[in-house]
Amino acid sequence: MSTKLHVGNLSRYTTEADLTNLFNRVGLVLSASIPVDARTGISKRFGFVSMTEEGALAAIQSFDGFMFQELPLSVNKT
């Protein structure tokens, strides 16, 4: 079973690979996505990460408030 996390306050330069690499530190990432504005192609500065339940709980504890690319992340279940 997987758990989907909402990751807020991303830098506009954060990539899906950046999210995957970060969250893989605490558990298996099944997918990561960062929506972009259809008109401009610019990141909406939030993303989604799907992980195992155990990994998701560890990610919330480890990364909610964590400084990433000079910004504090907001991480919670969707």
PQR file with spaces between the fields and no chain letter, atoms N, CA, C, O and H, PARSE charges and radii, in Angstrom:
ATOM       1  N    MET     1       0.843   -1.188    0.000 -0.4000 1.5000
ATOM       2  CA   MET     1       0.000    0.000    0.000 -0.0000 2.0000
ATOM       3  C    MET     1       0.882    1.242    0.000  0.5500 1.7000
ATOM       4  O    MET     1       1.913    1.276    0.671 -0.5500 1.4000
ATOM       5  N    SER     2       0.480    2.256   -0.747 -0.4000 1.5000
ATOM       6  CA   SER     2       1.277    3.472   -0.812 -0.0000 2.0000
ATOM       7  C    SER     2       0.537    4.643   -0.167  0.5500 1.7000
ATOM       8  O    SER     2      -0.688    4.642   -0.045 -0.5500 1.4000
ATOM       9  H    SER     2      -0.358    2.228   -1.292  0.4000 1.0000
ATOM      10  N    THR     3       1.304    5.616    0.230 -0.4000 1.5000
ATOM      11  CA   THR     3       0.783    6.834    0.836 -0.0000 2.0000
ATOM      12  C    THR     3       1.278    8.012    0.018  0.5500 1.7000
ATOM      13  O    THR     3       2.454    8.088   -0.338 -0.5500 1.4000
ATOM      14  H    THR     3       2.299    5.617    0.131  0.4000 1.0000
ATOM      15  N    LYS     4       0.361    8.936   -0.277 -0.4000 1.5000
ATOM      16  CA   LYS     4       0.710   10.111   -1.071 -0.0000 2.0000
ATOM      17  C    LYS     4       0.927   11.302   -0.139  0.5500 1.7000
ATOM      18  O    LYS     4       0.098   11.607    0.719 -0.5500 1.4000
ATOM      19  H    LYS     4      -0.595    8.874    0.012  0.4000 1.0000
ATOM      20  N    LEU     5       2.055   11.955   -0.334 -0.4000 1.5000
ATOM      21  CA   LEU     5       2.404   13.131    0.463 -0.0000 2.0000
ATOM      22  C    LEU     5       2.332   14.391   -0.385  0.5500 1.7000
ATOM      23  O    LEU     5       2.671   14.383   -1.568 -0.5500 1.4000
ATOM      24  H    LEU     5       2.728   11.707   -1.031  0.4000 1.0000
ATOM      25  N    HIS     6       1.890   15.458    0.231 -0.4000 1.5000
ATOM      26  CA   HIS     6       1.941   16.788   -0.388 -0.0000 2.0000
ATOM      27  C    HIS     6       3.192   17.466    0.148  0.5500 1.7000
ATOM      28  O    HIS     6       3.404   17.513    1.360 -0.5500 1.4000
ATOM      29  H    HIS     6       1.614   15.465    1.192  0.4000 1.0000
ATOM      30  N    VAL     7       4.019   17.987   -0.744 -0.4000 1.5000
ATOM      31  CA   VAL     7       5.257   18.657   -0.355 -0.0000 2.0000
ATOM      32  C    VAL     7       5.148   20.104   -0.815  0.5500 1.7000
ATOM      33  O    VAL     7       5.138   20.380   -2.015 -0.5500 1.4000
ATOM      34  H    VAL     7       3.847   17.949   -1.728  0.4000 1.0000
ATOM      35  N    GLY     8       5.067   21.022    0.132 -0.4000 1.5000
ATOM      36  CA   GLY     8       4.884   22.430   -0.188 -0.0000 2.0000
ATOM      37  C    GLY     8       6.135   23.251    0.038  0.5500 1.7000
ATOM      38  O    GLY     8       7.080   22.816    0.697 -0.5500 1.4000
ATOM      39  H    GLY     8       5.076   20.798    1.107  0.4000 1.0000
ATOM      40  N    ASN     9       6.118   24.450   -0.524 -0.4000 1.5000
ATOM      41  CA   ASN     9       7.176   25.450   -0.398 -0.0000 2.0000
ATOM      42  C    ASN     9       8.460   25.027   -1.108  0.5500 1.7000
ATOM      43  O    ASN     9       9.564   25.225   -0.600 -0.5500 1.4000
ATOM      44  H    ASN     9       5.351   24.803   -1.059  0.4000 1.0000
ATOM      45  N    LEU    10       8.293   24.442   -2.291 -0.4000 1.5000
ATOM      46  CA   LEU    10       9.452   24.063   -3.101 -0.0000 2.0000
ATOM      47  C    LEU    10       9.999   25.282   -3.834  0.5500 1.7000
ATOM      48  O    LEU    10       9.271   26.229   -4.130 -0.5500 1.4000
ATOM      49  H    LEU    10       7.397   24.281   -2.704  0.4000 1.0000
ATOM      50  N    SER    11      11.274   25.237   -4.115 -0.4000 1.5000
ATOM      51  CA   SER    11      11.880   26.234   -4.983 -0.0000 2.0000
ATOM      52  C    SER    11      11.317   26.041   -6.387  0.5500 1.7000
ATOM      53  O    SER    11      10.962   24.924   -6.760 -0.5500 1.4000
ATOM      54  H    SER    11      11.866   24.468   -3.874  0.4000 1.0000
ATOM      55  N    ARG    12      11.234   27.094   -7.153 -0.4000 1.5000
ATOM      56  CA   ARG    12      10.751   26.948   -8.531 -0.0000 2.0000
ATOM      57  C    ARG    12      11.718   26.134   -9.381  0.5500 1.7000
ATOM      58  O    ARG    12      11.377   25.713  -10.486 -0.5500 1.4000
ATOM      59  H    ARG    12      11.522   28.002   -6.849  0.4000 1.0000
ATOM      60  N    TYR    13      12.926   25.915   -8.866 -0.4000 1.5000
ATOM      61  CA   TYR    13      13.943   25.151   -9.601 -0.0000 2.0000
ATOM      62  C    TYR    13      14.027   23.687   -9.175  0.5500 1.7000
ATOM      63  O    TYR    13      14.787   22.919   -9.765 -0.5500 1.4000
ATOM      64  H    TYR    13      13.203   26.258   -7.969  0.4000 1.0000
ATOM      65  N    THR    14      13.261   23.291   -8.161 -0.4000 1.5000
ATOM      66  CA   THR    14      13.275   21.908   -7.705 -0.0000 2.0000
ATOM      67  C    THR    14      12.719   21.000   -8.801  0.5500 1.7000
ATOM      68  O    THR    14      11.708   21.313   -9.429 -0.5500 1.4000
ATOM      69  H    THR    14      12.645   23.915   -7.682  0.4000 1.0000
ATOM      70  N    THR    15      13.396   19.871   -9.020 -0.4000 1.5000
ATOM      71  CA   THR    15      12.946   18.908  -10.026 -0.0000 2.0000
ATOM      72  C    THR    15      12.357   17.678   -9.351  0.5500 1.7000
ATOM      73  O    THR    15      12.515   17.474   -8.147 -0.5500 1.4000
ATOM      74  H    THR    15      14.218   19.617   -8.510  0.4000 1.0000
ATOM      75  N    GLU    16      11.679   16.868  -10.144 -0.4000 1.5000
ATOM      76  CA   GLU    16      11.148   15.617   -9.629 -0.0000 2.0000
ATOM      77  C    GLU    16      12.284   14.701   -9.174  0.5500 1.7000
ATOM      78  O    GLU    16      12.133   13.956   -8.206 -0.5500 1.4000
ATOM      79  H    GLU    16      11.551   17.033  -11.121  0.4000 1.0000
ATOM      80  N    ALA    17      13.412   14.757   -9.869 -0.4000 1.5000
ATOM      81  CA   ALA    17      14.585   13.964   -9.462 -0.0000 2.0000
ATOM      82  C    ALA    17      15.106   14.438   -8.107  0.5500 1.7000
ATOM      83  O    ALA    17      15.519   13.620   -7.285 -0.5500 1.4000
ATOM      84  H    ALA    17      13.534   15.362  -10.655  0.4000 1.0000
ATOM      85  N    ASP    18      15.093   15.759   -7.865 -0.4000 1.5000
ATOM      86  CA   ASP    18      15.516   16.290   -6.564 -0.0000 2.0000
ATOM      87  C    ASP    18      14.628   15.732   -5.445  0.5500 1.7000
ATOM      88  O    ASP    18      15.126   15.302   -4.405 -0.5500 1.4000
ATOM      89  H    ASP    18      14.757   16.423   -8.533  0.4000 1.0000
ATOM      90  N    LEU    19      13.308   15.746   -5.672 -0.4000 1.5000
ATOM      91  CA   LEU    19      12.375   15.226   -4.667 -0.0000 2.0000
ATOM      92  C    LEU    19      12.609   13.736   -4.424  0.5500 1.7000
ATOM      93  O    LEU    19      12.655   13.279   -3.282 -0.5500 1.4000
ATOM      94  H    LEU    19      12.904   16.096   -6.517  0.4000 1.0000
ATOM      95  N    THR    20      12.753   12.998   -5.506 -0.4000 1.5000
ATOM      96  CA   THR    20      12.989   11.556   -5.387 -0.0000 2.0000
ATOM      97  C    THR    20      14.259   11.278   -4.598  0.5500 1.7000
ATOM      98  O    THR    20      14.259   10.439   -3.697 -0.5500 1.4000
ATOM      99  H    THR    20      12.716   13.369   -6.434  0.4000 1.0000
ATOM     100  N    ASN    21      15.328   11.965   -4.924 -0.4000 1.5000
ATOM     101  CA   ASN    21      16.601   11.757   -4.222 -0.0000 2.0000
ATOM     102  C    ASN    21      16.492   12.089   -2.742  0.5500 1.7000
ATOM     103  O    ASN    21      17.023   11.360   -1.904 -0.5500 1.4000
ATOM     104  H    ASN    21      15.328   12.646   -5.656  0.4000 1.0000
ATOM     105  N    LEU    22      15.814   13.173   -2.411 -0.4000 1.5000
ATOM     106  CA   LEU    22      15.667   13.562   -1.008 -0.0000 2.0000
ATOM     107  C    LEU    22      14.849   12.522   -0.240  0.5500 1.7000
ATOM     108  O    LEU    22      15.278   12.042    0.808 -0.5500 1.4000
ATOM     109  H    LEU    22      15.382   13.765   -3.092  0.4000 1.0000
ATOM     110  N    PHE    23      13.684   12.181   -0.757 -0.4000 1.5000
ATOM     111  CA   PHE    23      12.779   11.301   -0.028 -0.0000 2.0000
ATOM     112  C    PHE    23      13.271    9.852   -0.008  0.5500 1.7000
ATOM     113  O    PHE    23      12.897    9.091    0.884 -0.5500 1.4000
ATOM     114  H    PHE    23      13.335   12.572   -1.609  0.4000 1.0000
ATOM     115  N    ASN    24      14.092    9.464   -0.962 -0.4000 1.5000
ATOM     116  CA   ASN    24      14.679    8.123   -0.940 -0.0000 2.0000
ATOM     117  C    ASN    24      15.609    7.926    0.255  0.5500 1.7000
ATOM     118  O    ASN    24      15.953    6.791    0.582 -0.5500 1.4000
ATOM     119  H    ASN    24      14.396   10.082   -1.687  0.4000 1.0000
ATOM     120  N    ARG    25      16.018    9.000    0.906 -0.4000 1.5000
ATOM     121  CA   ARG    25      16.874    8.897    2.092 -0.0000 2.0000
ATOM     122  C    ARG    25      16.175    8.190    3.243  0.5500 1.7000
ATOM     123  O    ARG    25      16.825    7.579    4.091 -0.5500 1.4000
ATOM     124  H    ARG    25      15.738    9.923    0.640  0.4000 1.0000
ATOM     125  N    VAL    26      14.836    8.274    3.270 -0.4000 1.5000
ATOM     126  CA   VAL    26      14.102    7.716    4.403 -0.0000 2.0000
ATOM     127  C    VAL    26      13.172    6.570    4.033  0.5500 1.7000
ATOM     128  O    VAL    26      12.614    5.928    4.923 -0.5500 1.4000
ATOM     129  H    VAL    26      14.307    8.769    2.580  0.4000 1.0000
ATOM     130  N    GLY    27      12.992    6.296    2.749 -0.4000 1.5000
ATOM     131  CA   GLY    27      12.112    5.212    2.332 -0.0000 2.0000
ATOM     132  C    GLY    27      12.030    5.123    0.828  0.5500 1.7000
ATOM     133  O    GLY    27      12.582    5.957    0.111 -0.5500 1.4000
ATOM     134  H    GLY    27      13.445    6.817    2.026  0.4000 1.0000
ATOM     135  N    LEU    28      11.342    4.116    0.361 -0.4000 1.5000
ATOM     136  CA   LEU    28      11.215    3.879   -1.066 -0.0000 2.0000
ATOM     137  C    LEU    28      10.210    4.835   -1.695  0.5500 1.7000
ATOM     138  O    LEU    28       9.039    4.852   -1.318 -0.5500 1.4000
ATOM     139  H    LEU    28      10.893    3.438    0.943  0.4000 1.0000
ATOM     140  N    VAL    29      10.673    5.630   -2.657 -0.4000 1.5000
ATOM     141  CA   VAL    29       9.789    6.527   -3.398 -0.0000 2.0000
ATOM     142  C    VAL    29       9.214    5.758   -4.580  0.5500 1.7000
ATOM     143  O    VAL    29       9.957    5.207   -5.394 -0.5500 1.4000
ATOM     144  H    VAL    29      11.625    5.616   -2.963  0.4000 1.0000
ATOM     145  N    LEU    30       7.897    5.724   -4.669 -0.4000 1.5000
ATOM     146  CA   LEU    30       7.222    5.046   -5.776 -0.0000 2.0000
ATOM     147  C    LEU    30       7.014    5.993   -6.948  0.5500 1.7000
ATOM     148  O    LEU    30       7.069    5.576   -8.105 -0.5500 1.4000
ATOM     149  H    LEU    30       7.294    6.171   -4.008  0.4000 1.0000
ATOM     150  N    SER    31       6.775    7.267   -6.653 -0.4000 1.5000
ATOM     151  CA   SER    31       6.652    8.289   -7.698 -0.0000 2.0000
ATOM     152  C    SER    31       6.787    9.669   -7.073  0.5500 1.7000
ATOM     153  O    SER    31       6.549    9.862   -5.881 -0.5500 1.4000
ATOM     154  H    SER    31       6.730    7.606   -5.714  0.4000 1.0000
ATOM     155  N    ALA    32       7.173   10.613   -7.906 -0.4000 1.5000
ATOM     156  CA   ALA    32       7.266   12.012   -7.473 -0.0000 2.0000
ATOM     157  C    ALA    32       6.841   12.886   -8.654  0.5500 1.7000
ATOM     158  O    ALA    32       7.213   12.621   -9.797 -0.5500 1.4000
ATOM     159  H    ALA    32       7.366   10.456   -8.875  0.4000 1.0000
ATOM     160  N    SER    33       6.068   13.919   -8.369 -0.4000 1.5000
ATOM     161  CA   SER    33       5.638   14.820   -9.433 -0.0000 2.0000
ATOM     162  C    SER    33       5.552   16.249   -8.907  0.5500 1.7000
ATOM     163  O    SER    33       5.261   16.489   -7.735 -0.5500 1.4000
ATOM     164  H    SER    33       5.766   14.134   -7.440  0.4000 1.0000
ATOM     165  N    ILE    34       5.813   17.178   -9.807 -0.4000 1.5000
ATOM     166  CA   ILE    34       5.698   18.603   -9.495 -0.0000 2.0000
ATOM     167  C    ILE    34       4.856   19.238  -10.602  0.5500 1.7000
ATOM     168  O    ILE    34       5.311   19.329  -11.742 -0.5500 1.4000
ATOM     169  H    ILE    34       6.049   16.983  -10.759  0.4000 1.0000
ATOM     170  N    PRO    35       3.638   19.679  -10.284 -0.5600 1.5000
ATOM     171  CA   PRO    35       2.800   20.304  -11.302  0.2800 2.0000
ATOM     172  C    PRO    35       3.414   21.617  -11.799  0.5500 1.7000
ATOM     173  O    PRO    35       4.073   22.340  -11.052 -0.5500 1.4000
ATOM     174  N    VAL    36       3.180   21.899  -13.075 -0.4000 1.5000
ATOM     175  CA   VAL    36       3.636   23.159  -13.663 -0.0000 2.0000
ATOM     176  C    VAL    36       2.444   23.899  -14.253  0.5500 1.7000
ATOM     177  O    VAL    36       1.453   23.287  -14.651 -0.5500 1.4000
ATOM     178  H    VAL    36       2.645   21.312  -13.683  0.4000 1.0000
ATOM     179  N    ASP    37       2.550   25.198  -14.305 -0.4000 1.5000
ATOM     180  CA   ASP    37       1.524   26.030  -14.919 -0.0000 2.0000
ATOM     181  C    ASP    37       1.489   25.722  -16.415  0.5500 1.7000
ATOM     182  O    ASP    37       2.518   25.779  -17.088 -0.5500 1.4000
ATOM     183  H    ASP    37       3.355   25.695  -13.983  0.4000 1.0000
ATOM     184  N    ALA    38       0.319   25.399  -16.926 -0.4000 1.5000
ATOM     185  CA   ALA    38       0.190   25.012  -18.337 -0.0000 2.0000
ATOM     186  C    ALA    38       0.568   26.139  -19.292  0.5500 1.7000
ATOM     187  O    ALA    38       1.070   25.884  -20.387 -0.5500 1.4000
ATOM     188  H    ALA    38      -0.517   25.352  -16.380  0.4000 1.0000
ATOM     189  N    ARG    39       0.334   27.358  -18.891 -0.4000 1.5000
ATOM     190  CA   ARG    39       0.611   28.496  -19.765 -0.0000 2.0000
ATOM     191  C    ARG    39       2.085   28.884  -19.768  0.5500 1.7000
ATOM     192  O    ARG    39       2.659   29.170  -20.819 -0.5500 1.4000
ATOM     193  H    ARG    39      -0.074   27.565  -18.002  0.4000 1.0000
ATOM     194  N    THR    40       2.694   28.891  -18.583 -0.4000 1.5000
ATOM     195  CA   THR    40       4.074   29.386  -18.472 -0.0000 2.0000
ATOM     196  C    THR    40       5.116   28.277  -18.374  0.5500 1.7000
ATOM     197  O    THR    40       6.289   28.494  -18.678 -0.5500 1.4000
ATOM     198  H    THR    40       2.228   28.659  -17.729  0.4000 1.0000
ATOM     199  N    GLY    41       4.688   27.085  -17.949 -0.4000 1.5000
ATOM     200  CA   GLY    41       5.638   25.990  -17.750 -0.0000 2.0000
ATOM     201  C    GLY    41       6.445   26.115  -16.471  0.5500 1.7000
ATOM     202  O    GLY    41       7.381   25.347  -16.249 -0.5500 1.4000
ATOM     203  H    GLY    41       3.735   26.908  -17.702  0.4000 1.0000
ATOM     204  N    ILE    42       6.090   27.078  -15.625 -0.4000 1.5000
ATOM     205  CA   ILE    42       6.801   27.309  -14.367 -0.0000 2.0000
ATOM     206  C    ILE    42       6.177   26.461  -13.259  0.5500 1.7000
ATOM     207  O    ILE    42       4.957   26.316  -13.182 -0.5500 1.4000
ATOM     208  H    ILE    42       5.330   27.701  -15.805  0.4000 1.0000
ATOM     209  N    SER    43       7.035   25.907  -12.406 -0.4000 1.5000
ATOM     210  CA   SER    43       6.603   25.087  -11.290 -0.0000 2.0000
ATOM     211  C    SER    43       5.590   25.818  -10.418  0.5500 1.7000
ATOM     212  O    SER    43       5.695   27.025  -10.201 -0.5500 1.4000
ATOM     213  H    SER    43       8.026   26.025  -12.468  0.4000 1.0000
ATOM     214  N    LYS    44       4.609   25.070   -9.924 -0.4000 1.5000
ATOM     215  CA   LYS    44       3.629   25.641   -8.994 -0.0000 2.0000
ATOM     216  C    LYS    44       4.151   25.637   -7.556  0.5500 1.7000
ATOM     217  O    LYS    44       3.442   26.036   -6.632 -0.5500 1.4000
ATOM     218  H    LYS    44       4.524   24.089  -10.100  0.4000 1.0000
ATOM     219  N    ARG    45       5.409   25.178   -7.370 -0.4000 1.5000
ATOM     220  CA   ARG    45       6.126   25.229   -6.102 -0.0000 2.0000
ATOM     221  C    ARG    45       5.578   24.293   -5.035  0.5500 1.7000
ATOM     222  O    ARG    45       5.775   24.513   -3.840 -0.5500 1.4000
ATOM     223  H    ARG    45       5.985   24.854   -8.120  0.4000 1.0000
ATOM     224  N    PHE    46       4.884   23.241   -5.480 -0.4000 1.5000
ATOM     225  CA   PHE    46       4.513   22.152   -4.589 -0.0000 2.0000
ATOM     226  C    PHE    46       4.597   20.866   -5.397  0.5500 1.7000
ATOM     227  O    PHE    46       4.668   20.891   -6.626 -0.5500 1.4000
ATOM     228  H    PHE    46       4.724   23.062   -6.451  0.4000 1.0000
ATOM     229  N    GLY    47       4.589   19.751   -4.692 -0.4000 1.5000
ATOM     230  CA   GLY    47       4.678   18.483   -5.392 -0.0000 2.0000
ATOM     231  C    GLY    47       4.031   17.376   -4.602  0.5500 1.7000
ATOM     232  O    GLY    47       3.520   17.579   -3.500 -0.5500 1.4000
ATOM     233  H    GLY    47       4.532   19.731   -3.694  0.4000 1.0000
ATOM     234  N    PHE    48       4.066   16.193   -5.195 -0.4000 1.5000
ATOM     235  CA   PHE    48       3.497   15.007   -4.575 -0.0000 2.0000
ATOM     236  C    PHE    48       4.525   13.887   -4.632  0.5500 1.7000
ATOM     237  O    PHE    48       5.200   13.696   -5.643 -0.5500 1.4000
ATOM     238  H    PHE    48       4.481   16.028   -6.090  0.4000 1.0000
ATOM     239  N    VAL    49       4.632   13.154   -3.535 -0.4000 1.5000
ATOM     240  CA   VAL    49       5.529   12.005   -3.462 -0.0000 2.0000
ATOM     241  C    VAL    49       4.717   10.835   -2.930  0.5500 1.7000
ATOM     242  O    VAL    49       4.075   10.937   -1.885 -0.5500 1.4000
ATOM     243  H    VAL    49       4.083   13.310   -2.713  0.4000 1.0000
ATOM     244  N    SER    50       4.748    9.718   -3.661 -0.4000 1.5000
ATOM     245  CA   SER    50       4.101    8.491   -3.192 -0.0000 2.0000
ATOM     246  C    SER    50       5.180    7.562   -2.660  0.5500 1.7000
ATOM     247  O    SER    50       6.199    7.323   -3.308 -0.5500 1.4000
ATOM     248  H    SER    50       5.269    9.635   -4.510  0.4000 1.0000
ATOM     249  N    MET    51       4.927    7.046   -1.460 -0.4000 1.5000
ATOM     250  CA   MET    51       5.889    6.178   -0.776 -0.0000 2.0000
ATOM     251  C    MET    51       5.138    5.065   -0.066  0.5500 1.7000
ATOM     252  O    MET    51       3.910    5.080    0.020 -0.5500 1.4000
ATOM     253  H    MET    51       4.099    7.240   -0.934  0.4000 1.0000
ATOM     254  N    THR    52       5.897    4.096    0.442 -0.4000 1.5000
ATOM     255  CA   THR    52       5.304    3.104    1.330 -0.0000 2.0000
ATOM     256  C    THR    52       4.813    3.831    2.581  0.5500 1.7000
ATOM     257  O    THR    52       5.279    4.929    2.887 -0.5500 1.4000
ATOM     258  H    THR    52       6.895    4.084    0.372  0.4000 1.0000
ATOM     259  N    GLU    53       3.894    3.234    3.285 -0.4000 1.5000
ATOM     260  CA   GLU    53       3.346    3.849    4.507 -0.0000 2.0000
ATOM     261  C    GLU    53       4.448    4.170    5.514  0.5500 1.7000
ATOM     262  O    GLU    53       4.470    5.262    6.083 -0.5500 1.4000
ATOM     263  H    GLU    53       3.515    2.342    3.037  0.4000 1.0000
ATOM     264  N    GLU    54       5.352    3.235    5.734 -0.4000 1.5000
ATOM     265  CA   GLU    54       6.440    3.450    6.693 -0.0000 2.0000
ATOM     266  C    GLU    54       7.354    4.576    6.236  0.5500 1.7000
ATOM     267  O    GLU    54       7.757    5.417    7.041 -0.5500 1.4000
ATOM     268  H    GLU    54       5.335    2.349    5.272  0.4000 1.0000
ATOM     269  N    GLY    55       7.682    4.597    4.956 -0.4000 1.5000
ATOM     270  CA   GLY    55       8.529    5.650    4.408 -0.0000 2.0000
ATOM     271  C    GLY    55       7.877    7.005    4.515  0.5500 1.7000
ATOM     272  O    GLY    55       8.540    7.998    4.814 -0.5500 1.4000
ATOM     273  H    GLY    55       7.355    3.914    4.302  0.4000 1.0000
ATOM     274  N    ALA    56       6.562    7.054    4.269 -0.4000 1.5000
ATOM     275  CA   ALA    56       5.833    8.320    4.339 -0.0000 2.0000
ATOM     276  C    ALA    56       5.851    8.896    5.752  0.5500 1.7000
ATOM     277  O    ALA    56       6.041   10.099    5.935 -0.5500 1.4000
ATOM     278  H    ALA    56       6.023    6.247    4.026  0.4000 1.0000
ATOM     279  N    LEU    57       5.655    8.041    6.743 -0.4000 1.5000
ATOM     280  CA   LEU    57       5.690    8.510    8.140 -0.0000 2.0000
ATOM     281  C    LEU    57       7.083    9.034    8.488  0.5500 1.7000
ATOM     282  O    LEU    57       7.218   10.066    9.147 -0.5500 1.4000
ATOM     283  H    LEU    57       5.501    7.064    6.594  0.4000 1.0000
ATOM     284  N    ALA    58       8.109    8.323    8.046 -0.4000 1.5000
ATOM     285  CA   ALA    58       9.483    8.773    8.292 -0.0000 2.0000
ATOM     286  C    ALA    58       9.760   10.085    7.561  0.5500 1.7000
ATOM     287  O    ALA    58      10.462   10.949    8.087 -0.5500 1.4000
ATOM     288  H    ALA    58       8.000    7.486    7.511  0.4000 1.0000
ATOM     289  N    ALA    59       9.218   10.240    6.359 -0.4000 1.5000
ATOM     290  CA   ALA    59       9.426   11.459    5.578 -0.0000 2.0000
ATOM     291  C    ALA    59       8.783   12.668    6.255  0.5500 1.7000
ATOM     292  O    ALA    59       9.372   13.748    6.297 -0.5500 1.4000
ATOM     293  H    ALA    59       8.647    9.538    5.932  0.4000 1.0000
ATOM     294  N    ILE    60       7.582   12.483    6.783 -0.4000 1.5000
ATOM     295  CA   ILE    60       6.914   13.593    7.471 -0.0000 2.0000
ATOM     296  C    ILE    60       7.741   14.023    8.680  0.5500 1.7000
ATOM     297  O    ILE    60       7.962   15.214    8.896 -0.5500 1.4000
ATOM     298  H    ILE    60       7.104   11.605    6.749  0.4000 1.0000
ATOM     299  N    GLN    61       8.195   13.049    9.464 -0.4000 1.5000
ATOM     300  CA   GLN    61       8.996   13.369   10.646 -0.0000 2.0000
ATOM     301  C    GLN    61      10.323   14.021   10.267  0.5500 1.7000
ATOM     302  O    GLN    61      10.786   14.935   10.949 -0.5500 1.4000
ATOM     303  H    GLN    61       8.015   12.081    9.288  0.4000 1.0000
ATOM     304  N    SER    62      10.932   13.552    9.184 -0.4000 1.5000
ATOM     305  CA   SER    62      12.261   14.037    8.803 -0.0000 2.0000
ATOM     306  C    SER    62      12.236   15.353    8.033  0.5500 1.7000
ATOM     307  O    SER    62      13.129   16.184    8.201 -0.5500 1.4000
ATOM     308  H    SER    62      10.556   12.809    8.630  0.4000 1.0000
ATOM     309  N    PHE    63      11.220   15.550    7.190 -0.4000 1.5000
ATOM     310  CA   PHE    63      11.292   16.651    6.234 -0.0000 2.0000
ATOM     311  C    PHE    63      10.278   17.771    6.423  0.5500 1.7000
ATOM     312  O    PHE    63      10.383   18.795    5.748 -0.5500 1.4000
ATOM     313  H    PHE    63      10.495   14.875    7.054  0.4000 1.0000
ATOM     314  N    ASP    64       9.301   17.618    7.314 -0.4000 1.5000
ATOM     315  CA   ASP    64       8.403   18.747    7.573 -0.0000 2.0000
ATOM     316  C    ASP    64       9.194   19.807    8.332  0.5500 1.7000
ATOM     317  O    ASP    64       9.611   19.579    9.467 -0.5500 1.4000
ATOM     318  H    ASP    64       9.216   16.786    7.862  0.4000 1.0000
ATOM     319  N    GLY    65       9.399   20.958    7.710 -0.4000 1.5000
ATOM     320  CA   GLY    65      10.208   22.024    8.290 -0.0000 2.0000
ATOM     321  C    GLY    65      11.673   21.958    7.891  0.5500 1.7000
ATOM     322  O    GLY    65      12.445   22.852    8.240 -0.5500 1.4000
ATOM     323  H    GLY    65       9.060   21.143    6.788  0.4000 1.0000
ATOM     324  N    PHE    66      12.071   20.920    7.167 -0.4000 1.5000
ATOM     325  CA   PHE    66      13.455   20.720    6.729 -0.0000 2.0000
ATOM     326  C    PHE    66      13.830   21.774    5.686  0.5500 1.7000
ATOM     327  O    PHE    66      13.076   22.029    4.746 -0.5500 1.4000
ATOM     328  H    PHE    66      11.444   20.194    6.883  0.4000 1.0000
ATOM     329  N    MET    67      15.003   22.380    5.865 -0.4000 1.5000
ATOM     330  CA   MET    67      15.476   23.369    4.889 -0.0000 2.0000
ATOM     331  C    MET    67      16.013   22.639    3.665  0.5500 1.7000
ATOM     332  O    MET    67      16.977   21.879    3.757 -0.5500 1.4000
ATOM     333  H    MET    67      15.615   22.173    6.628  0.4000 1.0000
ATOM     334  N    PHE    68      15.378   22.876    2.519 -0.4000 1.5000
ATOM     335  CA   PHE    68      15.767   22.243    1.255 -0.0000 2.0000
ATOM     336  C    PHE    68      15.837   23.321    0.189  0.5500 1.7000
ATOM     337  O    PHE    68      14.851   24.005   -0.084 -0.5500 1.4000
ATOM     338  H    PHE    68      14.595   23.493    2.445  0.4000 1.0000
ATOM     339  N    GLN    69      16.993   23.462   -0.402 -0.4000 1.5000
ATOM     340  CA   GLN    69      17.233   24.493   -1.406 -0.0000 2.0000
ATOM     341  C    GLN    69      16.832   25.875   -0.863  0.5500 1.7000
ATOM     342  O    GLN    69      16.197   26.685   -1.539 -0.5500 1.4000
ATOM     343  H    GLN    69      17.794   22.906   -0.180  0.4000 1.0000
ATOM     344  N    GLU    70      17.239   26.095    0.392 -0.4000 1.5000
ATOM     345  CA   GLU    70      17.089   27.365    1.113 -0.0000 2.0000
ATOM     346  C    GLU    70      15.653   27.714    1.503  0.5500 1.7000
ATOM     347  O    GLU    70      15.366   28.863    1.840 -0.5500 1.4000
ATOM     348  H    GLU    70      17.755   25.437    0.941  0.4000 1.0000
ATOM     349  N    LEU    71      14.739   26.722    1.459 -0.4000 1.5000
ATOM     350  CA   LEU    71      13.358   26.954    1.869 -0.0000 2.0000
ATOM     351  C    LEU    71      12.898   25.839    2.804  0.5500 1.7000
ATOM     352  O    LEU    71      13.262   24.680    2.606 -0.5500 1.4000
ATOM     353  H    LEU    71      14.971   25.789    1.185  0.4000 1.0000
ATOM     354  N    PRO    72      12.093   26.179    3.835 -0.5600 1.5000
ATOM     355  CA   PRO    72      11.573   25.129    4.729  0.2800 2.0000
ATOM     356  C    PRO    72      10.411   24.387    4.070  0.5500 1.7000
ATOM     357  O    PRO    72       9.427   25.005    3.662 -0.5500 1.4000
ATOM     358  N    LEU    73      10.524   23.076    3.968 -0.4000 1.5000
ATOM     359  CA   LEU    73       9.476   22.280    3.340 -0.0000 2.0000
ATOM     360  C    LEU    73       8.292   22.104    4.270  0.5500 1.7000
ATOM     361  O    LEU    73       8.427   22.134    5.494 -0.5500 1.4000
ATOM     362  H    LEU    73      11.323   22.574    4.299  0.4000 1.0000
ATOM     363  N    SER    74       7.137   21.921    3.666 -0.4000 1.5000
ATOM     364  CA   SER    74       5.921   21.527    4.374 -0.0000 2.0000
ATOM     365  C    SER    74       5.546   20.153    3.814  0.5500 1.7000
ATOM     366  O    SER    74       5.313   20.014    2.613 -0.5500 1.4000
ATOM     367  H    SER    74       7.027   21.896    2.673  0.4000 1.0000
ATOM     368  N    VAL    75       5.488   19.141    4.683 -0.4000 1.5000
ATOM     369  CA   VAL    75       5.208   17.783    4.224 -0.0000 2.0000
ATOM     370  C    VAL    75       4.085   17.198    5.051  0.5500 1.7000
ATOM     371  O    VAL    75       4.163   17.155    6.279 -0.5500 1.4000
ATOM     372  H    VAL    75       5.678   19.254    5.658  0.4000 1.0000
ATOM     373  N    ASN    76       3.017   16.740    4.365 -0.4000 1.5000
ATOM     374  CA   ASN    76       1.904   16.089    5.053 -0.0000 2.0000
ATOM     375  C    ASN    76       1.182   15.140    4.117  0.5500 1.7000
ATOM     376  O    ASN    76       1.359   15.198    2.900 -0.5500 1.4000
ATOM     377  H    ASN    76       2.953   16.775    3.368  0.4000 1.0000
ATOM     378  N    LYS    77       0.367   14.264    4.691 -0.4000 1.5000
ATOM     379  CA   LYS    77      -0.425   13.338    3.884 -0.0000 2.0000
ATOM     380  C    LYS    77      -1.492   14.105    3.132  0.5500 1.7000
ATOM     381  O    LYS    77      -2.010   15.110    3.618 -0.5500 1.4000
ATOM     382  H    LYS    77       0.223   14.217    5.679  0.4000 1.0000
ATOM     383  N    THR    78      -1.822   13.618    1.929 -0.4000 1.5000
ATOM     384  CA   THR    78      -2.899   14.263    1.169 -0.0000 2.0000
ATOM     385  C    THR    78      -4.228   13.721    1.602  0.5500 1.7000
ATOM     386  O    THR    78      -5.263   14.137    1.082 -0.5500 1.4000
ATOM     387  H    THR    78      -1.402   12.801    1.534  0.4000 1.0000
